[in-house]
């Protein structure tokens, strides 16, 4: 069975949301990685459903 993701949470459903800590550069790096992951998940979901990215988001 494939893992289930909540696209609005930005992570797998089995992982609790966590806080970001550290220097500003570290936080920006992690925020950008989360943005890329969300975009990738939306793209994959849209392709699987046969619709456009903006219809998913």
Residue pairs with C-beta under 8 A, 6 or more apart in sequence:
3 12
3 13
3 14
4 12
4 13
5 11
5 12
5 13
5 41
6 13
7 38
7 41
7 42
7 45
7 56
7 57
9 17
10 17
10 34
10 37
10 38
11 17
11 34
11 37
20 26
20 27
20 30
20 31
21 27
42 53
42 56
42 57
43 53
45 56
46 52
46 53
46 55
46 56
49 56
